[in-house]
Amino acid sequence: MSEIPALSRRDFLSTGAKLGAVVATAPYVSRAAEAGAAKGADTINVALIGCGEEGRILSNASLNIPGIRFQAVCDIWPYNLTRTERLLKKFNHAARPFEDYKEMLDTVKDVDAVLIATPDFMHAEQTNHALKLGKHVYCEKLMSNTVEGARSMVRAARDAKKLLQVGHQRRSNPRYQHARDKLIRGQRLLGRITNITGQWNRAVSEDYGYPNGSAIPEAKLNKYGYANMHEFRNWRWFRKYAGGPVSDLGAHQIDIYNWMLGANPRLCIASGGVDYYKSHEWYDNAFIIFEYETKDGVIRAQYQVLTTTSAGGGYHEYFMGDEGALKMSENPKYTKIYREARAPEWDALVEKGLISKPDSGEGAPAAVKAWEKPGVKKLGGPSRGATVDVRETAALSAWDIPVTLDKAIHQPHLENFFDAIRKGTPLSCPADEAFASAVTVLKVNEAIAARQALAFKPEDFIA
């Protein structure tokens, strides 16, 4: 990557008096979008907090976006910090390394936006500090490991009049946007949605270790809130740092339930346990049911996250209606649209470019035969004389979404964030919407512990 000229501060955004009464009276999302407008700014100077796996994903994706300049990186583990610093130097980013994020933000003044990819329990503290210093923030999901922490982030962004994008990156994926805006909401392709299922199943894996000689001294770990190196490396499994697989994996997809429906649930029922990994604190599997009340009626949504098997088709979200079903995933091979026999014909939608012609039916449910119309018919062969209700056996035709993503899956979400800073583009996942999803996700672990259904109140989702 060639050297990018430094941004003149005079050209960059100002969120002060020039916003005037418009900012003071506009809704939060609109206010944030206007606060992010930066006319003619070429370069956005960025700092990264957290150089682990997710931090490297964000930095790699950002390197593909023109006009992004890493000025500083921060991590308490020298092993991660050095690796990320060296990567950025290869692309002519002279990012200064720091152990302490407060020192970094106090020292490196020319930072416009901060990317945060640390464990969940640090998100609120680091986000709020950066916002108060006048920085825009992109924070990985889950927004926080507590509702109180997530709420404080929304309020800090409002007070600072700065942008806060939360890393539910499916919301910026053009395939997901097409499915929601054009098919589900625009065409009502599924008819009335009645049910949702979703899952993320992973095979058994060992806990993370670390190279010999690279351990962080215990006193330093304690200073930054960690009990030991094992918990530092495997923080997702411990209650102090995060919410377990439900918030680590499930948060992505449960957020999509809310986003696709434009609604928040009214009820949560869940079951789970520490059944396999006895050295962990959080549940290694969970089964969840949400109830949503919409203008069309009640929708019941099931979700499961398993960490002891990869069986069952990987990870996806499945929206089912009386005229069709949509199976979505960041992995294109799991994505299909299925048409019920009773639905109106879809050929006109192919001509409009909204869907693609059906394939041979791969991935559709197995069936005896695709009957012409519902009813009861006699079967031939070994079961001659038997009857079957063909409404239960009619095959679903499988169709495709003609929209592709030819970038890293996090890149469009980062592009949206940087476009919001430069041009005032609305954020795909602003803080108040991310807060509602955090409330939804964090309720799951409460429901598992309570062993009973827990209700949501409308005010629960308002920060």
VOPAGU-2260 file (C-alpha; in pm, 1 decimal, decimal comma):
REM VOPAGU-2260
SITE   aa  ch    i         X         Y         Z
SITE  MET   A    0       0,0       0,0       0,0
SITE  SER   A    1     135,0     339,7     -92,0
SITE  GLU   A    2     184,4     613,0     162,7
SITE  ILE   A    3    -139,1     802,0     235,2
SITE  PRO   A    4    -107,8    1175,3     297,4
SITE  ALA   A    5    -186,6    1288,2     649,7
SITE  LEU   A    6    -521,9    1457,1     699,7
SITE  SER   A    7    -529,0    1823,9     772,5
SITE  ARG   A    8    -717,5    1877,7    1096,5
SITE  ARG   A    9    -869,7    2187,2     942,0
SITE  ASP   A   10   -1038,5    1964,8     682,5
SITE  PHE   A   11   -1166,4    1704,9     924,0
SITE  LEU   A   12   -1501,1    1702,3    1094,4
SITE  SER   A   13   -1616,2    1945,5    1354,1
SITE  THR   A   14   -1905,0    1853,1    1579,2
SITE  GLY   A   15   -1935,4    2176,5    1766,3
SITE  ALA   A   16   -2149,1    2484,7    1729,9
SITE  LYS   A   17   -2197,2    2454,0    1355,1
SITE  LEU   A   18   -2438,1    2163,6    1416,0
SITE  GLY   A   19   -2656,8    2398,5    1618,5
SITE  ALA   A   20   -3018,8    2327,0    1689,4
SITE  VAL   A   21   -3038,6    2057,5    1421,9
SITE  VAL   A   22   -2820,0    1826,8    1630,8
SITE  ALA   A   23   -2993,1    1922,9    1952,0
SITE  THR   A   24   -3338,9    1824,6    1831,1
SITE  ALA   A   25   -3276,8    1539,3    1585,2
SITE  PRO   A   26   -3328,5    1171,4    1677,5
SITE  TYR   A   27   -3014,3     995,7    1796,6
SITE  VAL   A   28   -2938,2     805,5    1475,7
SITE  SER   A   29   -2984,8    1113,8    1259,6
SITE  ARG   A   30   -2787,3    1327,0    1502,2
SITE  ALA   A   31   -2501,7    1076,4    1495,7
SITE  ALA   A   32   -2503,4    1064,9    1117,6
SITE  GLU   A   33   -2483,6    1443,4    1091,1
SITE  ALA   A   34   -2216,3    1458,2    1356,6
SITE  GLY   A   35   -2013,4    1216,7    1145,9
SITE  ALA   A   36   -2019,4    1425,4     829,8
SITE  ALA   A   37   -1670,8    1531,4     720,8
SITE  LYS   A   38   -1678,9    1717,2     391,7
SITE  GLY   A   39   -1376,2    1654,4     177,7
SITE  ALA   A   40   -1181,3    1449,2     431,1
SITE  ASP   A   41    -949,9    1200,6     258,2
SITE  THR   A   42    -794,9    1022,9     551,0
SITE  ILE   A   43    -926,7     889,5     878,5
SITE  ASN   A   44    -662,0     835,8    1144,2
SITE  VAL   A   45    -732,3     522,7    1344,7
SITE  ALA   A   46    -615,6     358,1    1665,5
SITE  LEU   A   47    -674,9      -8,8    1745,8
SITE  ILE   A   48    -732,1    -139,3    2099,5
SITE  GLY   A   49    -697,3    -516,4    2111,3
SITE  CYS   A   50    -460,8    -698,0    1874,8
SITE  GLY   A   51    -587,4   -1052,8    1920,9
SITE  GLU   A   52    -774,8   -1257,2    1664,1
SITE  GLU   A   53   -1062,1   -1012,4    1616,9
SITE  GLY   A   54    -829,2    -712,3    1619,5
SITE  ARG   A   55    -626,6    -865,1    1337,8
SITE  ILE   A   56    -946,6    -932,6    1141,8
SITE  LEU   A   57   -1048,6    -567,0    1173,0
SITE  SER   A   58    -703,9    -434,1    1088,1
SITE  ASN   A   59    -670,0    -661,2     783,9
SITE  ALA   A   60   -1013,1    -555,8     656,4
SITE  SER   A   61    -935,8    -187,3     718,0
SITE  LEU   A   62    -615,6    -212,3     516,0
SITE  ASN   A   63    -835,9    -277,4     210,6
SITE  ILE   A   64   -1025,3      49,3     260,8
SITE  PRO   A   65    -873,8     362,6     100,1
SITE  GLY   A   66    -791,3     653,2     325,0
SITE  ILE   A   67    -758,4     463,4     653,3
SITE  ARG   A   68    -439,3     534,3     846,1
SITE  PHE   A   69    -337,0     343,2    1158,4
SITE  GLN   A   70    -162,9     579,1    1398,4
SITE  ALA   A   71    -144,4     355,4    1706,5
SITE  VAL   A   72    -214,5       3,5    1831,9
SITE  CYS   A   73    -263,2    -122,5    2185,9
SITE  ASP   A   74    -255,7    -459,5    2359,8
SITE  ILE   A   75    -135,4    -577,0    2700,5
SITE  TRP   A   76      24,7    -890,4    2548,4
SITE  PRO   A   77     353,4    -807,7    2369,0
SITE  TYR   A   78     314,6   -1120,2    2156,1
SITE  ASN   A   79      -2,6    -981,6    1992,2
SITE  LEU   A   80     111,4    -623,1    1992,4
SITE  THR   A   81     439,5    -687,1    1810,8
SITE  ARG   A   82     275,6    -905,2    1548,0
SITE  THR   A   83      14,6    -640,2    1463,7
SITE  GLU   A   84     267,5    -356,7    1465,4
SITE  ARG   A   85     487,3    -546,0    1219,0
SITE  LEU   A   86     191,6    -621,6     991,9
SITE  LEU   A   87      92,6    -256,6     974,4
SITE  LYS   A   88     450,8    -146,6     907,7
SITE  LYS   A   89     455,2    -372,5     601,1
SITE  PHE   A   90     179,8    -151,4     462,8
SITE  ASN   A   91     358,6     172,7     556,1
SITE  HIS   A   92     148,9     243,4     864,2
SITE  ALA   A   93     379,9     372,9    1135,6
SITE  ALA   A   94     141,7     272,7    1412,6
SITE  ARG   A   95     294,2     337,4    1754,0
SITE  PRO   A   96     259,8      46,6    2000,4
SITE  PHE   A   97     115,0      90,1    2350,4
SITE  GLU   A   98      27,4    -132,7    2644,4
SITE  ASP   A   99    -219,9     106,3    2808,7
SITE  TYR   A  100    -506,0     242,1    2598,3
SITE  LYS   A  101    -539,9     559,5    2806,2
SITE  GLU   A  102    -173,7     640,5    2755,9
SITE  MET   A  103    -216,0     575,4    2383,7
SITE  LEU   A  104    -511,8     812,6    2346,5
SITE  ASP   A  105    -345,3    1078,8    2563,0
SITE  THR   A  106     -19,0    1055,9    2368,7
SITE  VAL   A  107    -134,2    1018,3    2007,7
SITE  LYS   A  108    -354,7    1322,0    1956,6
SITE  ASP   A  109    -420,8    1289,3    1584,7
SITE  VAL   A  110    -670,9    1002,5    1612,6
SITE  ASP   A  111   -1018,6    1037,4    1467,2
SITE  ALA   A  112   -1160,3     689,8    1527,2
SITE  VAL   A  113   -1089,5     399,0    1760,9
SITE  LEU   A  114   -1147,2      31,7    1679,7
SITE  ILE   A  115   -1205,8    -179,8    1991,7
SITE  ALA   A  116   -1160,1    -557,4    1981,2
SITE  THR   A  117   -1102,4    -648,9    2344,6
SITE  PRO   A  118   -1293,4    -885,6    2576,3
SITE  ASP   A  119   -1653,2    -780,1    2642,0
SITE  PHE   A  120   -1595,1    -667,0    3000,4
SITE  MET   A  121   -1363,9    -387,4    2877,8
SITE  HIS   A  122   -1589,2    -254,0    2601,4
SITE  ALA   A  123   -1785,2       0,4    2804,0
SITE  GLU   A  124   -1481,3     144,4    2982,8
SITE  GLN   A  125   -1272,8     179,4    2667,2
SITE  THR   A  126   -1556,6     299,0    2444,5
SITE  ASN   A  127   -1673,4     562,0    2691,0
SITE  HIS   A  128   -1319,7     692,0    2743,5
SITE  ALA   A  129   -1259,8     726,3    2369,3
SITE  LEU   A  130   -1596,5     895,7    2312,5
SITE  LYS   A  131   -1530,8    1148,3    2589,6
SITE  LEU   A  132   -1203,3    1236,3    2418,7
SITE  GLY   A  133   -1395,4    1315,8    2100,4
SITE  LYS   A  134   -1320,1     997,6    1905,6
SITE  HIS   A  135   -1565,2     799,0    1695,7
SITE  VAL   A  136   -1574,6     433,7    1800,1
SITE  TYR   A  137   -1623,5      99,5    1628,0
SITE  CYS   A  138   -1667,2    -157,8    1906,1
SITE  GLU   A  139   -1691,6    -530,0    1852,2
SITE  LYS   A  140   -1998,5    -714,3    1973,5
SITE  LEU   A  141   -2126,7    -802,4    2227,4
SITE  MET   A  142   -2165,0    -438,3    2319,4
SITE  SER   A  143   -2092,7    -516,3    2685,2
SITE  ASN   A  144   -2115,3    -809,4    2923,5
SITE  THR   A  145   -2374,4    -616,4    3128,6
SITE  VAL   A  146   -2687,9    -420,8    3041,2
SITE  GLU   A  147   -2561,8    -132,1    3253,6
SITE  GLY   A  148   -2236,3    -120,5    3059,7
SITE  ALA   A  149   -2416,6    -122,8    2724,8
SITE  ARG   A  150   -2652,8     151,6    2838,5
SITE  SER   A  151   -2359,1     369,3    2945,4
SITE  MET   A  152   -2211,3     339,0    2596,8
SITE  VAL   A  153   -2528,5     463,9    2428,8
SITE  ARG   A  154   -2541,9     761,3    2663,2
SITE  ALA   A  155   -2173,0     839,6    2622,0
SITE  ALA   A  156   -2214,6     850,5    2243,0
SITE  ARG   A  157   -2513,7    1082,6    2277,3
SITE  ASP   A  158   -2332,0    1313,7    2515,4
SITE  ALA   A  159   -2019,2    1327,8    2297,7
SITE  LYS   A  160   -2219,9    1359,7    1973,4
SITE  LYS   A  161   -1988,0    1100,3    1823,1
SITE  LEU   A  162   -2052,0     785,1    1622,1
SITE  LEU   A  163   -2064,1     442,8    1785,8
SITE  GLN   A  164   -2089,0     145,6    1552,0
SITE  VAL   A  165   -2119,4    -201,2    1709,0
SITE  GLY   A  166   -1973,7    -498,9    1523,8
SITE  HIS   A  167   -2285,7    -690,0    1419,1
SITE  GLN   A  168   -2139,7    -705,0    1070,3
SITE  ARG   A  169   -2421,1    -901,1     904,4
SITE  ARG   A  170   -2620,7    -577,7     898,9
SITE  SER   A  171   -2379,9    -436,0     638,9
SITE  ASN   A  172   -2360,1    -754,4     431,2
SITE  PRO   A  173   -2529,3    -677,5      95,2
SITE  ARG   A  174   -2687,1   -1025,0      83,8
SITE  TYR   A  175   -2851,1    -971,4     422,0
SITE  GLN   A  176   -2958,3    -619,5     327,7
SITE  HIS   A  177   -3111,3    -745,8       3,0
SITE  ALA   A  178   -3294,7   -1024,9     185,3
SITE  ARG   A  179   -3438,9    -791,3     447,3
SITE  ASP   A  180   -3514,2    -479,9     242,8
SITE  LYS   A  181   -3612,2    -629,2     -92,6
SITE  LEU   A  182   -3750,3    -973,7     -14,0
SITE  ILE   A  183   -3889,2    -990,2     339,8
SITE  ARG   A  184   -4006,0    -630,7     378,9
SITE  GLY   A  185   -4039,6    -514,1      19,1
SITE  GLN   A  186   -4195,8    -817,4    -150,7
SITE  ARG   A  187   -4317,6   -1001,0     162,0
SITE  LEU   A  188   -4180,8   -1303,7     -19,0
SITE  LEU   A  189   -4230,2   -1535,7     277,3
SITE  GLY   A  190   -4587,9   -1431,2     337,9
SITE  ARG   A  191   -4661,9   -1418,1     707,0
SITE  ILE   A  192   -4352,2   -1518,7     904,5
SITE  THR   A  193   -4452,3   -1762,8    1177,7
SITE  ASN   A  194   -4128,9   -1920,4    1296,2
SITE  ILE   A  195   -3752,4   -1872,2    1302,4
SITE  THR   A  196   -3478,3   -2119,1    1378,0
SITE  GLY   A  197   -3106,5   -2057,3    1393,5
SITE  GLN   A  198   -2791,0   -2225,3    1507,8
SITE  TRP   A  199   -2415,8   -2213,0    1537,9
SITE  ASN   A  200   -2264,8   -2556,4    1596,4
SITE  ARG   A  201   -1892,2   -2607,0    1651,8
SITE  ALA   A  202   -1687,4   -2919,1    1706,0
SITE  VAL   A  203   -1499,7   -2992,3    2028,6
SITE  SER   A  204   -1185,8   -2781,7    2061,4
SITE  GLU   A  205    -905,1   -2746,5    2309,6
SITE  ASP   A  206    -859,9   -2432,1    2515,1
SITE  TYR   A  207    -615,6   -2176,7    2378,1
SITE  GLY   A  208    -258,2   -2196,5    2499,8
SITE  TYR   A  209      36,8   -1967,6    2431,6
SITE  PRO   A  210     395,8   -2000,4    2307,4
SITE  ASN   A  211     667,8   -2084,8    2554,1
SITE  GLY   A  212     823,5   -1777,7    2705,8
SITE  SER   A  213     537,8   -1546,5    2603,4
SITE  ALA   A  214     328,6   -1552,2    2921,2
SITE  ILE   A  215     228,5   -1219,4    3073,2
SITE  PRO   A  216     351,5   -1182,8    3434,4
SITE  GLU   A  217      70,8   -1243,9    3682,0
SITE  ALA   A  218     105,3    -901,7    3843,9
SITE  LYS   A  219      50,1    -736,1    3505,8
SITE  LEU   A  220    -248,8    -959,8    3432,1
SITE  ASN   A  221    -403,2    -869,4    3766,4
SITE  LYS   A  222    -348,5    -499,7    3694,6
SITE  TYR   A  223    -564,6    -529,7    3385,5
SITE  GLY   A  224    -834,4    -743,9    3546,9
SITE  TYR   A  225    -730,0   -1100,3    3458,7
SITE  ALA   A  226    -680,9   -1381,1    3707,7
SITE  ASN   A  227    -420,7   -1577,3    3511,4
SITE  MET   A  228    -290,6   -1650,2    3162,3
SITE  HIS   A  229    -538,2   -1931,9    3102,8
SITE  GLU   A  230    -835,8   -1703,1    3162,7
SITE  PHE   A  231    -674,0   -1426,9    2959,3
SITE  ARG   A  232    -647,7   -1659,1    2660,0
SITE  ASN   A  233    -989,0   -1821,0    2712,1
SITE  TRP   A  234   -1188,1   -1526,2    2846,2
SITE  ARG   A  235   -1502,5   -1613,1    2652,5
SITE  TRP   A  236   -1564,4   -1907,8    2886,9
SITE  PHE   A  237   -1552,3   -1713,0    3214,7
SITE  ARG   A  238   -1830,6   -1508,3    3370,2
SITE  LYS   A  239   -1618,7   -1211,6    3471,1
SITE  TYR   A  240   -1515,3   -1133,8    3114,9
SITE  ALA   A  241   -1803,1   -1229,8    2882,7
SITE  GLY   A  242   -2132,4   -1413,6    2838,4
SITE  GLY   A  243   -2012,9   -1745,0    2696,9
SITE  PRO   A  244   -2111,1   -1895,8    2360,3
SITE  VAL   A  245   -2453,5   -1729,4    2373,8
SITE  SER   A  246   -2296,4   -1382,9    2354,2
SITE  ASP   A  247   -1988,0   -1485,5    2156,6
SITE  LEU   A  248   -2162,1   -1675,8    1875,5
SITE  GLY   A  249   -2534,5   -1639,3    1933,1
SITE  ALA   A  250   -2524,7   -1259,7    1952,0
SITE  HIS   A  251   -2456,5   -1231,6    1578,7
SITE  GLN   A  252   -2765,4   -1427,2    1484,8
SITE  ILE   A  253   -3003,7   -1319,7    1758,8
SITE  ASP   A  254   -2928,8    -962,5    1651,1
SITE  ILE   A  255   -3040,3   -1061,5    1300,6
SITE  TYR   A  256   -3372,1   -1190,8    1436,8
SITE  ASN   A  257   -3445,7    -844,8    1579,9
SITE  TRP   A  258   -3311,4    -664,7    1272,6
SITE  MET   A  259   -3501,6    -868,9    1013,1
SITE  LEU   A  260   -3829,2    -843,7    1204,6
SITE  GLY   A  261   -3787,0    -483,2    1313,8
SITE  ALA   A  262   -3902,1    -596,0    1656,9
SITE  ASN   A  263   -3777,1    -699,2    1998,6
SITE  PRO   A  264   -3894,7   -1014,4    2178,6
SITE  ARG   A  265   -4152,7   -1021,5    2456,6
SITE  LEU   A  266   -4041,8   -1349,6    2617,5
SITE  CYS   A  267   -3734,6   -1572,3    2655,8
SITE  ILE   A  268   -3717,5   -1937,8    2760,2
SITE  ALA   A  269   -3381,3   -2118,5    2765,1
SITE  SER   A  270   -3196,0   -2426,8    2881,7
SITE  GLY   A  271   -2824,5   -2497,2    2890,8
SITE  GLY   A  272   -2543,5   -2627,1    3102,4
SITE  VAL   A  273   -2176,1   -2692,3    3161,2
SITE  ASP   A  274   -2210,6   -3048,2    3038,9
SITE  TYR   A  275   -1881,7   -3114,8    2865,5
SITE  TYR   A  276   -1604,2   -2866,9    2942,5
SITE  LYS   A  277   -1580,7   -2901,8    3320,0
SITE  SER   A  278   -1306,0   -2639,0    3349,7
SITE  HIS   A  279   -1532,5   -2367,3    3205,0
SITE  GLU   A  280   -1782,4   -2145,2    3383,6
SITE  TRP   A  281   -2019,6   -2068,4    3098,1
SITE  TYR   A  282   -2265,2   -2308,1    2935,1
SITE  ASP   A  283   -2115,4   -2511,7    2653,9
SITE  ASN   A  284   -2458,1   -2548,2    2490,2
SITE  ALA   A  285   -2784,7   -2360,6    2502,0
SITE  PHE   A  286   -3132,2   -2396,3    2354,2
SITE  ILE   A  287   -3344,6   -2081,9    2340,6
SITE  ILE   A  288   -3699,0   -1980,4    2246,4
SITE  PHE   A  289   -3801,7   -1617,8    2195,9
SITE  GLU   A  290   -4153,3   -1490,8    2134,5
SITE  TYR   A  291   -4201,2   -1183,7    1915,4
SITE  GLU   A  292   -4528,8    -995,9    1886,9
SITE  THR   A  293   -4564,3    -830,5    1545,8
SITE  LYS   A  294   -4848,1    -663,8    1355,6
SITE  ASP   A  295   -4899,9    -991,2    1167,2
SITE  GLY   A  296   -4912,4   -1204,8    1480,9
SITE  VAL   A  297   -4684,7   -1395,1    1716,0
SITE  ILE   A  298   -4353,9   -1531,6    1587,0
SITE  ARG   A  299   -4172,5   -1799,7    1783,8
SITE  ALA   A  300   -3798,1   -1810,1    1729,5
SITE  GLN   A  301   -3568,8   -2093,3    1835,2
SITE  TYR   A  302   -3190,4   -2071,6    1858,3
SITE  GLN   A  303   -2922,4   -2318,8    1957,0
SITE  VAL   A  304   -2549,9   -2286,8    2010,2
SITE  LEU   A  305   -2350,4   -2608,2    2048,4
SITE  THR   A  306   -1976,5   -2636,4    2109,2
SITE  THR   A  307   -1944,0   -3013,9    2114,3
SITE  THR   A  308   -2049,9   -3102,4    1759,1
SITE  SER   A  309   -2026,1   -2950,2    1413,8
SITE  ALA   A  310   -2320,0   -3158,4    1288,6
SITE  GLY   A  311   -2642,4   -3004,0    1168,6
SITE  GLY   A  312   -2534,0   -2768,2     893,5
SITE  GLY   A  313   -2295,9   -2517,0    1045,5
SITE  TYR   A  314   -2436,7   -2172,9    1120,5
SITE  HIS   A  315   -2745,0   -2007,9     974,8
SITE  GLU   A  316   -3070,8   -1823,8    1043,0
SITE  TYR   A  317   -3392,9   -1968,7     899,3
SITE  PHE   A  318   -3701,6   -1746,6     859,5
SITE  MET   A  319   -4016,1   -1947,7     783,1
SITE  GLY   A  320   -4347,4   -1814,3     655,7
SITE  ASP   A  321   -4667,6   -1950,2     509,6
SITE  GLU   A  322   -4554,5   -1878,9     151,4
SITE  GLY   A  323   -4179,8   -1935,8     171,7
SITE  ALA   A  324   -3870,1   -1969,6     383,4
SITE  LEU   A  325   -3534,5   -1793,8     382,2
SITE  LYS   A  326   -3219,5   -1965,2     504,5
SITE  MET   A  327   -2943,3   -1708,5     555,6
SITE  SER   A  328   -2576,7   -1741,1     644,2
SITE  GLU   A  329   -2252,8   -1553,4     596,8
SITE  ASN   A  330   -2148,5   -1873,8     422,1
SITE  PRO   A  331   -2319,7   -1858,3      78,4
SITE  LYS   A  332   -2350,8   -2236,5      52,9
SITE  TYR   A  333   -2603,5   -2233,7     336,8
SITE  THR   A  334   -2817,9   -1958,4     182,6
SITE  LYS   A  335   -3140,3   -2047,1      -3,6
SITE  ILE   A  336   -3496,9   -1926,7     -49,4
SITE  TYR   A  337   -3770,4   -2189,9     -56,4
SITE  ARG   A  338   -4110,5   -2135,0    -218,7
SITE  GLU   A  339   -4419,8   -2303,1     -80,8
SITE  ALA   A  340   -4654,2   -2456,3    -340,8
SITE  ARG   A  341   -4936,2   -2225,8    -228,3
SITE  ALA   A  342   -4735,1   -1908,1    -287,6
SITE  PRO   A  343   -4780,5   -1680,1    -591,1
SITE  GLU   A  344   -4540,8   -1749,8    -875,3
SITE  TRP   A  345   -4195,1   -1594,0    -838,7
SITE  ASP   A  346   -4093,1   -1575,9   -1205,5
SITE  ALA   A  347   -4157,0   -1201,8   -1224,6
SITE  LEU   A  348   -3912,9   -1149,9    -937,2
SITE  VAL   A  349   -3641,5   -1322,0   -1140,3
SITE  GLU   A  350   -3697,6   -1073,7   -1423,4
SITE  LYS   A  351   -3661,3    -788,8   -1173,3
SITE  GLY   A  352   -3332,2    -935,1   -1048,5
SITE  LEU   A  353   -3461,9    -986,8    -693,7
SITE  ILE   A  354   -3406,8   -1363,5    -690,7
SITE  SER   A  355   -3237,0   -1619,9    -915,2
SITE  LYS   A  356   -3394,8   -1914,1   -1091,7
SITE  PRO   A  357   -3434,5   -2228,9    -884,7
SITE  ASP   A  358   -3162,9   -2489,7    -890,8
SITE  SER   A  359   -3218,8   -2863,8    -893,9
SITE  GLY   A  360   -3355,8   -2849,8    -542,9
SITE  GLU   A  361   -3033,1   -2926,4    -358,2
SITE  GLY   A  362   -3080,5   -2840,6       3,9
SITE  ALA   A  363   -3460,0   -2855,1     -14,3
SITE  PRO   A  364   -3638,9   -3093,8     223,3
SITE  ALA   A  365   -3672,6   -3447,4      96,8
SITE  ALA   A  366   -4020,6   -3533,9     -30,4
SITE  VAL   A  367   -4211,7   -3816,2    -191,8
SITE  LYS   A  368   -4321,0   -3594,9    -477,5
SITE  ALA   A  369   -4395,5   -3233,5    -559,4
SITE  TRP   A  370   -4773,1   -3252,0    -595,0
SITE  GLU   A  371   -4968,4   -3008,4    -805,1
SITE  LYS   A  372   -5199,9   -2906,6    -522,1
SITE  PRO   A  373   -5270,4   -2996,0    -160,0
SITE  GLY   A  374   -5495,4   -3288,5     -77,5
SITE  VAL   A  375   -5487,8   -3655,1      15,2
SITE  LYS   A  376   -5364,6   -3902,0    -245,8
SITE  LYS   A  377   -5294,9   -4275,5    -260,4
SITE  LEU   A  378   -4934,2   -4387,5    -289,7
SITE  GLY   A  379   -4820,5   -4663,1    -521,7
SITE  GLY   A  380   -4534,4   -4909,6    -480,4
SITE  PRO   A  381   -4482,9   -5102,3    -156,5
SITE  SER   A  382   -4730,2   -4876,8      22,2
SITE  ARG   A  383   -5008,7   -4921,8    -235,5
SITE  GLY   A  384   -5341,6   -4827,8     -94,3
SITE  ALA   A  385   -5198,1   -4611,1     182,4
SITE  THR   A  386   -5289,4   -4244,7     199,5
SITE  VAL   A  387   -5075,8   -3946,9     284,3
SITE  ASP   A  388   -5149,4   -3579,5     338,5
SITE  VAL   A  389   -4942,6   -3425,5      60,5
SITE  ARG   A  390   -4935,8   -3091,2     239,6
SITE  GLU   A  391   -4666,8   -3253,7     452,1
SITE  THR   A  392   -4472,5   -3402,3     161,0
SITE  ALA   A  393   -4477,7   -3135,4    -108,9
SITE  ALA   A  394   -4120,5   -3045,6    -204,3
SITE  LEU   A  395   -4010,5   -2684,9    -175,1
SITE  SER   A  396   -3840,9   -2531,3    -477,4
SITE  ALA   A  397   -3505,2   -2374,3    -393,4
SITE  TRP   A  398   -3412,6   -2029,2    -525,4
SITE  ASP   A  399   -3106,2   -1808,2    -483,4
SITE  ILE   A  400   -3023,6   -1451,0    -383,6
SITE  PRO   A  401   -2841,2   -1285,3    -677,4
SITE  VAL   A  402   -2625,6   -1064,5    -455,8
SITE  THR   A  403   -2267,6   -1156,0    -370,1
SITE  LEU   A  404   -2004,9   -1030,7    -127,8
SITE  ASP   A  405   -1654,3   -1031,0    -273,5
SITE  LYS   A  406   -1485,9    -880,8      32,9
SITE  ALA   A  407   -1390,9    -994,9     380,0
SITE  ILE   A  408   -1713,8   -1025,9     579,6
SITE  HIS   A  409   -1619,8    -743,6     820,6
SITE  GLN   A  410   -1512,7    -497,6     551,6
SITE  PRO   A  411   -1857,4    -360,6     451,5
SITE  HIS   A  412   -1937,9    -286,9     816,4
SITE  LEU   A  413   -1612,2     -96,9     858,5
SITE  GLU   A  414   -1672,3      85,1     529,2
SITE  ASN   A  415   -2014,0     189,0     657,4
SITE  PHE   A  416   -1854,7     323,6     976,8
SITE  PHE   A  417   -1591,3     522,2     788,3
SITE  ASP   A  418   -1850,9     651,0     539,0
SITE  ALA   A  419   -2058,5     771,9     834,3
SITE  ILE   A  420   -1757,8     971,2     954,6
SITE  ARG   A  421   -1678,0    1112,5     611,8
SITE  LYS   A  422   -2021,2    1163,5     459,6
SITE  GLY   A  423   -2283,6    1123,4     729,8
SITE  THR   A  424   -2402,9     786,5     596,1
SITE  PRO   A  425   -2640,7     628,0     851,2
SITE  LEU   A  426   -2474,0     358,7    1059,4
SITE  SER   A  427   -2577,2      -0,2     994,3
SITE  CYS   A  428   -2566,7     -80,5    1366,4
SITE  PRO   A  429   -2595,4     234,6    1579,1
SITE  ALA   A  430   -2562,1     215,6    1954,3
SITE  ASP   A  431   -2930,8     220,9    2044,3
SITE  GLU   A  432   -3012,5     -72,8    1816,3
SITE  ALA   A  433   -2709,5    -265,6    1939,1
SITE  PHE   A  434   -2827,1    -198,7    2294,6
SITE  ALA   A  435   -3162,1    -365,8    2222,8
SITE  SER   A  436   -2979,8    -670,6    2087,5
SITE  ALA   A  437   -2749,0    -679,2    2390,7
SITE  VAL   A  438   -3053,7    -679,4    2620,4
SITE  THR   A  439   -3201,9    -966,9    2418,2
SITE  VAL   A  440   -2882,4   -1173,6    2430,7
SITE  LEU   A  441   -2796,6   -1114,2    2796,4
SITE  LYS   A  442   -3146,2   -1223,3    2901,3
SITE  VAL   A  443   -3068,9   -1574,9    2776,1
SITE  ASN   A  444   -2816,0   -1656,6    3046,5
SITE  GLU   A  445   -3058,3   -1517,1    3305,3
SITE  ALA   A  446   -3334,3   -1745,8    3175,0
SITE  ILE   A  447   -3107,6   -2051,0    3185,9
SITE  ALA   A  448   -3013,5   -1976,7    3545,8
SITE  ALA   A  449   -3373,5   -1904,9    3648,9
SITE  ARG   A  450   -3510,7   -2217,8    3476,0
SITE  GLN   A  451   -3823,3   -2028,5    3384,9
SITE  ALA   A  452   -3963,5   -1800,4    3117,7
SITE  LEU   A  453   -3853,9   -1437,9    3156,8
SITE  ALA   A  454   -4056,2   -1152,2    3012,2
SITE  PHE   A  455   -3924,7    -837,2    2848,2
SITE  LYS   A  456   -4085,4    -498,3    2902,0
SITE  PRO   A  457   -4077,2    -242,8    2617,4
SITE  GLU   A  458   -3874,2      -6,7    2833,0
SITE  ASP   A  459   -3604,2    -273,1    2876,3
SITE  PHE   A  460   -3484,1    -197,3    2524,5
SITE  ILE   A  461   -3453,7     178,6    2569,0
SITE  ALA   A  462   -3119,3     319,8    2682,6
